[in-house]
Amino acid sequence: MVEKLTVIFFIVLCLLLGSYLILAPWDLLFGNWSENYLLALVTDKSGFPVIQRTVTSNWFRGAVTGLGVVNILVAFWEAANFKHSVAMLQGKK
């Protein structure tokens, strides 16, 4: 039973993380991507303003969105192979 719950929680985690990574760079619901306090702090402390320009560029946002899509695909793959994943955790295969 613990193995089944582990796989279910992993699937839910992948779905939630994937949806966040897809939406966060583009949607203002999570705050403005370019006005991030931690990003401004790292840029100021390191003395490399190129970090902020890189993180706020559209290609970086697209890369983060791509990671979100990969997380969603992993969740669907795990759901499709649920029995196999549970058997692997139980040590049967």
C-alpha positions as CSV (number, residue, x, y, z in Angstrom):
1,M,0.0,0.0,0.0
2,V,2.9,2.4,0.8
3,E,4.3,1.8,-2.7
4,K,1.0,2.7,-4.3
5,L,0.8,5.9,-2.3
6,T,4.4,6.8,-3.2
7,V,3.7,6.5,-6.9
8,I,0.4,8.4,-6.6
9,F,2.1,11.2,-4.7
10,F,4.9,11.3,-7.3
11,I,2.4,11.6,-10.1
12,V,0.6,14.5,-8.3
13,L,3.9,16.2,-7.6
14,C,4.9,16.0,-11.2
15,L,1.5,17.4,-12.3
16,L,1.6,20.3,-9.9
17,L,5.2,21.1,-10.5
18,G,4.8,20.9,-14.3
19,S,1.7,23.1,-14.3
20,Y,3.6,25.7,-12.1
21,L,6.6,25.6,-14.4
22,I,4.4,26.1,-17.5
23,L,2.4,29.0,-16.0
24,A,4.9,30.9,-13.8
25,P,7.1,32.5,-16.4
26,W,4.2,33.9,-18.4
27,D,1.3,34.6,-15.9
28,L,1.2,37.5,-13.5
29,L,-0.8,35.3,-11.0
30,F,2.5,34.2,-9.5
31,G,4.1,37.6,-9.7
32,N,6.1,39.4,-12.3
33,W,8.9,37.1,-13.5
34,S,11.3,40.0,-14.1
35,E,10.7,41.7,-10.7
36,N,11.9,38.9,-8.5
37,Y,13.5,40.1,-5.2
38,L,15.9,37.1,-5.1
39,L,17.0,37.6,-8.7
40,A,17.7,41.3,-8.0
41,L,19.6,40.4,-4.9
42,V,21.8,37.8,-6.6
43,T,22.4,40.2,-9.5
44,D,23.5,43.0,-7.2
45,K,25.7,40.9,-5.0
46,S,27.4,39.1,-7.8
47,G,27.9,42.2,-9.9
48,F,26.7,40.4,-13.1
49,P,23.7,42.2,-14.5
50,V,23.7,39.6,-17.3
51,I,22.1,37.1,-14.9
52,Q,18.9,39.2,-14.7
53,R,18.8,39.8,-18.5
54,T,19.2,36.1,-19.1
55,V,16.6,35.0,-16.6
56,T,14.1,37.5,-17.9
57,S,14.6,36.7,-21.6
58,N,12.0,34.8,-23.5
59,W,14.2,31.9,-24.4
60,F,14.9,31.2,-20.7
61,R,11.2,31.4,-20.0
62,G,10.6,28.9,-22.8
63,A,13.2,26.6,-21.3
64,V,11.4,26.7,-18.0
65,T,8.1,26.0,-19.7
66,G,9.8,23.1,-21.5
67,L,10.8,21.6,-18.1
68,G,7.2,21.9,-17.1
69,V,6.1,20.0,-20.2
70,V,8.6,17.3,-19.4
71,N,7.2,17.0,-15.8
72,I,3.7,16.6,-17.2
73,L,4.9,13.9,-19.6
74,V,6.6,12.1,-16.7
75,A,3.4,12.2,-14.7
76,F,1.4,10.7,-17.6
77,W,4.1,8.0,-18.2
78,E,4.1,7.1,-14.5
79,A,0.3,6.9,-14.5
80,A,0.3,4.7,-17.6
81,N,2.9,2.4,-16.0
82,F,1.5,2.5,-12.5
83,K,1.6,-1.3,-11.9
84,H,5.1,-1.6,-13.1
85,S,6.3,1.3,-10.9
86,V,4.6,-0.2,-7.9
87,A,6.2,-3.6,-8.6
88,M,9.6,-2.0,-8.9
89,L,9.2,-0.3,-5.5
90,Q,8.2,-3.6,-4.0
91,G,11.3,-5.2,-5.4
92,K,9.4,-7.7,-7.5
93,K,11.0,-6.8,-10.8
